[in-house]
């Protein structure tokens, strides 16, 4: 079963006996999983399980739910701020669904920031290696649940379009932990705030403030900064206006990507959503090609994270354009930079 079908079942949008039976089964499994992750975090809070210190300050960027909340562009934003502060950051990532010591996210982060990226599921070992290589601050990618490495600043992202994973922990919903885990956050960044209404955003602010009373609350949007036509040639985002396109991606929240393209003025004739971290083999590219031919698309649109995994773009029947997106802090950007500075001891 693909991830998009699972999301429809989790959300309750898909009806019928099979969907209802699966929700009942996964609800029972979630009833066992939730207390276990709550206990694990509680043992770390109490000091029964001890976090290991790194040789230099650690800033974690993580989330509460499985799926895309904008961690990769947020890590890049943090690295940019550290560079402005005169530091030498390195990025630690586990390389989820990667191969041969790499991953799509690692490749994208290196291209975007130029900072060293250490790929290792053992982030304690990765921290030691990065510090030995000369880093004086470490950015822990997807680190909120990685409690084994002590951190000096815990930044947690919440996607405003699907903030609490359909209200259940895995596998019934998308929550990796119950929302009560947010009490350990130092800063919470609400992402994709530009895609929700003011009333929904205000209600989310209130709930997060109650769950994370000691955390700073910040708001961000995903800001398109360029359309990459080919290596070395970039167009402004406005170039998408009126373009008849087929969009595809393999990210945690594909609907948010498609919505952003529509907001940029692209005319989406079809959308193809693959599983998160999808590999673009011949079968996947053939599926995209057939969608483009059937729709009569002028261009194909994808994310930078997907583009780094596509080697044979020439096999596609329309030009492949990459939408380059950064995080833009809409509220509380200076305050978050101040928290980063304080975490460094300055």
N, C-alpha and C positions, 0 to 999 in steps of 0.2 A: 504494500500500500504506500503510495507516495505521500510526501509531507503535506501537500495542499489538501488532500482528502482527509488526512488526520486532523488538520486544523478545522476543517468544516465540521467534522464529528465532534471535536472538543468544544467548539463554539456553540454547538446545538443547531447550526444552520442546516446540517444534513439530517433528514428525518427518516423514519422507517424502522422496522424491527431490528435489522442488523446494526444500524447505528446506535439504537437504544441499548442493545445488548452489549456492544463494545463499551459504551459509556458506563454501564453498570459494572462491567468487569474491571475497567481501569479505575473506577472510583474505589473499588475494594483494594486494588494494589496501591493506590495513592494513600489510602488510610494507613497502610503500613509504612510507606516511604516517608511521609511527612514527619512523623515522630522521630524517625531515625536521623534525618538531617537536622532537625531541631536539637536532638540530643548531642550530635557531634559539635554543633556550634556552641552549645552550652558548656561542653567539656573544655573547649578552647577558652571561652570566657572565664571559666572558673580556674584555669591554669592546670587542670588535670592533664590535658594535652597541651604541649608547649610549642609555640611557633619558633622557628629558627631565625635568628637575626642575620641580615645580609651585611657585607662589608661597607655598604654605603646606603644612603636613603632610598626607600622604595615607595613609588607611587603606583597604586593599583587602579586600573580601570576595568570595571566589571558590570554585571547586571544581575537581575533577579530572575529573569526568565530565559528559557532556551529560545534561540532565534535572534534575528537581527535587531539591535537597538541603536546601532551606530558606533560600536566600540572601535572599529578600525579608524574612522576619521577622528574620533575623540582621542585615541592614542596619538595620532599625528598632531592634533592640536596641542596636547600636553608637551610633546617633544619640541614643537615650535616654541612654546613658552620657555621651556628649559634652555633652549639655544639662546633665546633673547636674554636670559639671565646669566649667560656665560658658562653654562654647565656642559658636560660631556655625557649625554644620556645614551643608554643602550636599552633595547626593547627585549623583554623576555616573553616568549610565546610557546605554547605547548605544541603547536603545529598540528592542530586538529584535522584529521583526514588528510594529512600531508603524506609525502613520500620522499624517501632518500634525504631526510634531514631538512625538508622544506615544506612550504605550504603556500596556498594562494595568498593568505593574509600576510605571511612573512615577506613574500616577494613584493606585494603591494606596499607594505610599510617601508621596506628598504627603498623602493623607487620613490615613494612620496617624501620621505624624511631624510634619507641618506644616513640615518643612524644605524649602528650595528644592530643586527637582529639575531638573537640566540634562540634557536629552536630546540627545546628539550622539555619533555613532560615533567622532569624533575627540576622544578624552578629553583630549588635551593642550590643544586649543582650549577644551574645556569647562571644564577646570581654571582656565585664565586668566580666562574669563568669570565663573565662580563667585567667584573671589577678588576680581575687580574689583567685583562686586556686593556684597561685604562678608563673604563666608565666611572664617573663619580656620582651618578644617580641612575636608578633603574626604573623603567616603566613596565609594570606587570600587566600584560594584555590578558583580559578575561580572568581576572584574579580574585573576584569577590568570594568565591567558594574555595579558593586555594589558600586555606588558613595556615598551612604548614610554614609559609614564609611570612615573617613579620613585615608589616608595612607601616609607613609613616603618614600616608594619606590614602584613604579608601574612597574612591569616586565611584558611585553607582549610577548607571544609566537606566532610565525608565522610558520606554517608548509610549508617548502620549496616545498613540492610536490603538495600542493594546497593552495597557499598563501592567495588568496583573494576570496575564496568561489565562484568561477565561475563568479566573477565580479558583483554580485548583492546582495542586502540585502535580508533577509528573507521576504517572503517565496520563492521568485524567485531564490535566491542563498543561500549561507551559511553564509553571513556576518551578524553578530549581529548588527553592526553599520557600517556606511560608513568609508572608510579608513582614512578620515580626523581626526578621533578620535585618531589616533596614535600621534598626536601632544601633547597629555597629557602623553605619556609614558616616563618614566625615563630610561628604558632599554628595548631593543627589542632583543629577542633571536630567531634566525632562527633555527628551528629544522629540523631533518631529512636531513641535508645538504649533508650527505653521499649518499643520494639516487637520487640526481639531478646532471646534468652536470655543468661544470664550467661556461659556457656561461649563462645558466639560472640563476645560483647562482649570478653571477656578475650583471645581470640585476635586480634581486631582491634586492640586496644590494643598488643599485642606487635608486630604487623606494622608499625603506624604508627610506633611508637617506633624501630624499626629503619630505616625509610625516612626519617624526619624527626628525626634525633637532637638537633638544636638547637631544635626547636619545643616550645612548651608544648602539653600535651595536655589537652583540655577535653571535657566531655560534656554533651549537651543533649537535650531532648525537645520535641516540638511540643505545646504546652499550649493546649487550648481555653479561651478566656476568656469567650466569650459567644455566644449565638445571636441574630442580628439578625432579628427578625420583619418589621420595616419601619423606615423612618427614624425614629429617636428612640425606638424600643421594643426593648429588649434583654431576653432571658431568660437565666438561668444555664444552663450546659451540661447540667445535670441534667434540663432540660426535654425533652431528646431521648429519655430513657429510655422504652422501650416504644412510641415513635412508629413507625408503619408508613410507611416512606419509600422514595422512589427518589432515589438520589444521582447526581450527574453533575459532571464537571469536565473542564477542559482544561489539565492541569498535567503536569510531567515525570514524576511518580511517582504516578499515580492510585490504585494499590493501597494505598499508605500512607494516603491520605486516607480510602478506604473502610474500612480497618482501624481507623482512629482513630474513625470514626463508630460502628462496632460496639462498640469499647471504651467508648464513651459511652453505650451501651445502646440505640441506634437499631436498629430491625428493618429491615434493608435488603431490600426486595422485589425490587429490580433496581438495576443500576449501569450508567451510561452514561459511557464514557471517550472524550473527544475528543482530538485531537492537542494538544500543548502550544501555548499562545497561540492557541487556537481562537477564531474570530470567531462570534458567535452571531447568524447570519442566520436568516431565516424557516425554512429547511430544518433547521437545528440545533435550533431551538426546537420545531419540529414533531416531531422525533425524540424529544425529551424528553417532550413532551406525550403522544405515543402510548405511551411506556413507562409514564408515570404512570397513564394511563387503563387500560391492560391490567393493571397490578398492583393497581389500587384504592388508590393511595397517599394517605395523609392529608396528607403534606407532601412537598415537593421540597427537597433539601439540596444546596448547592454551596459553593464556597470564596469568600472575599472577592475574590480575584484574578479569578475568573470573574464575580462579580456586577457588577463595575464595567463590564462589557461588555454587560450585558443591559438593554436599554432597555424592552422590551415584556413585562415579567413578567406583566401582566394577561392575556396570551394563553394562559397556562399553566392547566391544569385543577385545580391544587392550589396552596396557598400556597407561596411560595418563601422558604425560610429560609437565611440565610447563617451559616456557622460561622466565627467569628473566632478565629484561632489566633495565638499568640505563641511565640517561642522561650523556653524556660525552661532556664537553665543548671543542670544537675543536679550537676555536679562541676567545680570550677575557675573559677567565676564571678568571684570576687574577684581571682584571679590574672590573668584575662583583662582585667578592668578595670585592673589594675596595668600590664599591657602597653600598653593604650591610653594611659594616663597617661604612661608612659615615651616612647611614640612622639611625644607632644606636647612632649617636652622638659621634663616636670615630674615 
